[in-house]
Amino acid sequence: MSKPLVAIVGRPNVGKSTFFNKVCGRKISIVKDEPGVTRDRIYADAEWCGKAFCLVDTGGLDFEDKGEIKSNIFEQAKIAIDLSEVILFFVDGKAGLSSSDYSVAELLRKSGKPIILVVNKLDNYEVEKSYDFYALQLGDPYPISAEHSKGIGDVLDAVVEKLKTIVSPEEATNTIKIAVVGKPNAGKSSLTNRLLNDKRMVVSSVAGTTRDAIDTPFTFDGQDYVIIDTAGMRKRSQIDEDSVENYSVIRALDAVRRADVVLLVVDALQGITDQDQKIGEFIDKEGKPCVLVINKWDTVQKDSYTMNKFNKEIELDFAFMGYLKPIYISALTGQRVDSVLETVNKVYENSGRRIPMGVLNEIVGDAIQASPPPSKSGRRLKISYCTQVGEYPPKFVFYCNEAILIQPSYSRYLENKIRQAFDFEGTPIRLIFRDKSEKDEF
């Protein structure tokens, strides 16, 4: 069962993201003391009093700014309002009532949704400062300080009281979390929008338009997903440590850690770069299944050998990720985008594959017979048996006489033999060697 949505709406810099982070328990939205930092809709699961819901943070509504980005932010917020069951309207109790607050209130009234008026930034809990906001005619205001966690419980009590869709945490459906990562302007947001069939991300031709790692839930063919669009990751040497972009890259790395499957988006025109490889190294280190998405394929001049040449380039540049599953698409035209979720499902299934111990040891035994481990300093590695100890990614433990004797080349040989026998395409696997007595060896 899908969770109901609760939207956080208000003008810029009223503390929406601070509240969002407090309720969701971790710093998901970028919080910085400047307006306009949150550009897109950002989703995260929340729970209160045994009721689960999805909280949606939105960009600040500025009725005076007519720029393209601000116009897109406005559209994102309106979509969040349309999709939500309950709206949290945030105002700034320290700055007081503004003309923009009246404009936002009028917009929200037209939605017909339940509205909870939240007066934030009352750090000393000066309740009397919230009285001016009765002028908005939205009922009793809730005075809070999100920064100091004051009054948040009262707001959440009001939220769950107004929810029509009641979902317990146990009823919340299992989802596949997909992180979309890559360099700036590789087409990550365009791909996300195409998969969602909805312009949910702020997309422009300017590199770096997406700042946050943005969680968006959706369902396709009965399977629930959360897709996480991330900021483009430039080389660290090109990023100011104190900049919002630096925080964005940290969020992107966190998105990889949280994901079940990672889509690494590469610009087909630029080809595979050092930065693409560095991102791939991080994905592999985190043990995440990965689909290599070669985007903008429609713009490449092709002959009958073009894809084969690109595949060879992938094999060379991503030799450390020999399991990669590449797909060639155009997010702009929709070419082969329908294969993305199919591939995601496949590599996720492979990452959770469990091999019976007897079958596994038969394959490993045949591999050792065909090519015994090389000796090292006059001593030879002897493997007693192998067992799978985990999934996501699959982990295999080999019990040996002296694990220190294992050589990287032989470890790769055993991994290749396991991959030849079982479908682990798209997912890393981990081989661990441990000491054991020499009995029961192959």
N, C-alpha and C positions, 0 to 999 in steps of 0.2 A: 504494500500500500504506500502510495506517495505521501510525503509529508506536506502539510500546508505551508504556504509561504507567508512570511511576515516581513514587510518592507520598511526600511529606515529611510526617511525622506526629510529634506530640509535644505535651507540655503547653505552656501559653502562655509566651512570652518565653524560649525556649531557643535562638533564633537561626536558626529555619527559613528565614525570609524573607531573612536576610543570605546564607545559603548559596545559596538560590534565585537571588538577584540575581547573585552571583559566578559561578555556573555558566552562567547565561543571558546574561551579558555586559552587562547594563544593569539599571537600577533599575526593575523591574517591580512587585514587591511594595513596599508602603509599609513602611519600616523606621523604627521609633521605639521608644525605650526605655520602652515601657509595654505591659502584656499586653493581648491582645485586639484589636490593630490590624487583623490579617488576619481577616476574617469568612468569606470565601467560598473556594471552590476557584479557584486562579489557575493558568492553564496557560501554558507557554512551551516552544518547541522548544529542544532541546539536542543536542549532538553530542560524542562522545568516542571516540577511536581508530577513526574511520571508521564509527561506529555511531550512528544517529539515534534519539532517543527524545523523549518529551514529559514534562517535569517538572511536577509538580502540587504547588503550595504549598497548605497547608490552615490553617484557624484552630486555635488552641491548644485541646487537649482538657482541660477542667476538669470533673472528676467531682463537684465539690462545688457548683458554681453551677447552680441549677435554673431560671434565668430563661429567657424565651422565646427571646431572641437566642442565648444560650449553647446552648440545646437545638437550635436550627437549625444552629449551627456544628458541633455534634456530629454531626448528620445529614449535613452536607456532607462531613465527614472520613470518615465510614463509607462514603459513596458512593465517595469517592476510593480508599479501601482496596479496595472490591469491584472497582473497574475496573482497578486497577493490576496489573502483573506483578511488580514489586519494591517493597518498602516501606523507606524510610529512616526509622528511629526515632531522633529527636533527643532527647538529654538534655543537661542543663547540668552540665558538669564542674566549674565554679567553685562552684555551689551544692551539688553533691553529690546523692546518691541520695535520692529522695523517695517518699512513699507513692503519689503520683499516677503516678510512673514505673511502679510495679508494676501499677497499674490499666490503664495504656495497654498495657503489655507483655502482659497477659492478654487484652485485646481483640485485639491484633494476632496473638497465637498462634492464636486461633480462626479467623482468616482462612485459615490454611494457606498463605499466601504467603511467599516468601523475604524475610527481614527482615535488614537491615543496621543494626547498632546504632552510632550516631554520637555520640561524646562531644564536645560542642562547648564553646567558650569556654576552651580550654586555650591561652591566648595565649602563654605561655612554653613551650608544648609539654611540659607536665609529664605524661608518659605514665603515671606511677605513679598519678595521680589517676583514671585510667580503670579501674583494677583493681576498684574497688568495684562497678562495674556488671556484673561477671560474675554477681553475685547475681540478675540478671534472667533468667539462663539462656537467653540468646539468642546465644550464641557469642562470638567475640572482638570486643571493642569497637574502634572506629576512633577514636583521639584526633585531634581537629582544632581549628583556630581559623579559623572561616569569616571572621571580621573581618580576619585577617591572611593569609588564603589558605594556611594550613598544613594539610597532610594531605588536601586536597580531591581531589587526583589519586588517592590510594589508595582513597578512597571510590568515585570514578567507575570505577576499575578493577574494583572489586567489583560495581558495578551492571551493567556491560556483560557481565561473566562470568556473571551470573545471569539475564540476559534470555533468554527463549525465542524471542521474535520478533526476528529480526535484519533491520534495514532500513538500507540505506546512505543517506546524504544525497541521492544522485542518485535513489533510488527513492521518496523521500518525495513524496507527491502534491502537485500545485499546488492551492492553496486560494484561495477568495475570502474576504477578511477584511472582516467587517461590524462597524462601530462603532455602538453604540446610544447616542445622546446626547440630552440635553434637560434641562429644569429638574428639581429634586427632586420626587418623587412624581408624575411624569407617567405612570408605568407602564412604565418601561424594563425593570426586572427581570421584571415579569409577562409582558411581551412576549417577553423572552429565554426564560423558562421555557416559554412556550407553543410557541415555535419548536423548542425542544429536546425538548418533550414530557416534561420531567423537571424537578423542583424543584431546580435546580442553584444558584440564587441565593437569598440570604437576603431574603425579601420580607415586609414588614410595612407597616402603614398609617402608620408614622412616616417622615416625609421624611428622606432622608439615610442610609437603612439600608445601601446599598451604598457602600463606601469606596474600594475599589480598582477599577482597570480590569481586568476579569476575562476572560481569553481561554479560550474553551471550544470545542474542535474537535467537529464532527459531520458526518455525511454524510446527504444527502437526494437521492433520485432519481439516485444515482451521482455527484453533485457533492460535493466536500469543501469545507467552510466552517470558518472560525473566527469565532465571534461574540464581540464584546468588549462586555460590559455595563459601563457607566461610572457613576461617581457623578454625582448631579444637580449642575448648574452654576448656582449662584446668582450674583448680582451681586458683583463683586470687592469692592465697598465694604462688603459684609455679612460678609466672611470675614476672620478673624484670620490674618495672614500666617504665624504660627508654628503654626497649628493643623493637625491631620491633614486637615481638610477642604480646606485650601489645597493640600496635596500631592495630594489626590484630584482636584481640578480640573485640576492640572497633568497628572496621569495621563490624565484624560479628553481634554485637548487633544492629548496625545501619541497617544492611541488614534485620533483623527481623522487625524493625520499618517500613522499606520501602516496605516490602513484602505484597502481598495479601494472600498468603498461605505459611505456613512453613512446610518443611519436617524435622522432628527431627529424625536423623539417629542414631540407637543404634546397637552396636556390639552384635550379638546374643550369641557369645561365652562368652563374659564378663557379659552379663545380664544387668539389669538396675542398674545404680550406682547413688550415691548421686549427682554427677555432672550432669547426665542426668536429674535428678529431678530439679536441680537448673535451668538448661536451660529451662525446661518445665515451671517452675514458671515464668520466664521472658516472655516467649511466651504468657502465659495466661494473665499476667499483661498487655501486649501490646494489648490484645484482638484479636489475630490473629488466623484464622482457622489453624488447625494443623493435619498433618498426621504423625503418629508414624511409622517409617520405621524400621522394625527389619531386619537388613542386615546380610549377611553371614549365612543365614539359611541353606544353603547347607552343612555347616561344622558341624552342630549340629547332634549328634546321637539322633535319634527320635524313639518313639514308638507311639501308638495310642493316648496317653495322653499328649504328649509333648506340642502341641500347646495350649491345654486347660490349662496346668500348667502355661505356659507363659502368657496367657490371664489373669489368676488370679493374677499373679505377677504384671501385668500392672494395674489391677483394684486396687490393694493395694498400689503400689508405686506412681501411678498417680491418687489417689483418688480425688485430687483437680482439675483434668482435666477429669471428668467422661465422657465428650463428645468425647474423643480421638477416632480416627479411626486408628486401627493398621493394617498394612499389612506386610506380611512376604516375603522377597525377597532374591535374591543373585545378587548383581550388577556384580559379577565376571562372573557368568554363564548366566545371563539374566533371571533367574527364576522369573516369576511373575512381572518383571519390567514393562511389558505392562499395568499393573493395576495401576501404580503410577499416570499417568496423568489423567486417568479416575477418580481416587479418588480425585485428586486435583480439577478437574472440579466440582465434586459433592459437596465437602465441601465449595468451593467458592460460588457455587449456594446457598447452605444452609445459608451461612453468609450474603447473600443479600436478603434473604427471607423476604417478607412483609406480615403481617397478618392483614386482615380487622378488624377494631375495634369491630364490632358487634360479629364476630366469636370469637375473643380474649376474650371479656367480658363474653361470654357464657361459655367458658372453665374455666375462672377464677371464675365466679359465682358458677359453679358446684363444683369446688375445695373447695371454702369457705363453701358451704353448707355441703359438705361431712366431712370437718374438719375445724371448725371455728378457728380463731387465738386464741392462749392462752392468758390469761390475765397476766398483769404485774403490780405488786403493786396495785392490785384492779382495774386497768383500762384495757379495752380491745381494741385492734386495730380494727378499722372499715375501710374497703376499699370501697371507693365510685365507682371508675371505673379504668380501665387500658387502656393505649394506647401505641402503638409502636411509638417511636420518632426517630429511626435511624436504619441503617444497617451497616454491616462491622465493628464491630459485631452488631447483632440485640440488640436494647436497648428498654426496656419497662419501662414506668413510672406508678406507682401505686399511686393514690391520696387517702390519708388517713385522718382520724381525727387527729392523732398524729403519725407522721412517726417514732418518737423516740421509739415507742412501738414495732416496728418490731423486731423479734428475728431471729438470723441466721438460726435456724432450720426451721422456718416457711418460710423464704425466699427460702431456698433450696426446701422445699415442693412445693411451687408455681412454681419454676423453673422446677422441675421434671414433674409437671402436664402439663406445656407448652411444654416440650420436648416430653412427651407421645402423645400429640395431633398433634404436627407439627415436621417435620424432620429438626432438627438442629444438626444432627450428624457431628462431626468434627469441630464445631465452638462454641466458648464461647457465652453466651448471658448475657446481663447486666440488672439487675433489680434495679430500682431506686424508692425509696419511698419518697413522698412529702406530706406535710400538705395540707388539704383542709377542707372545712366545712363538717359536718356530713350528710348533705342531699344527696339524691340519692344513699345512700349506698345499697349494696346488701342485 
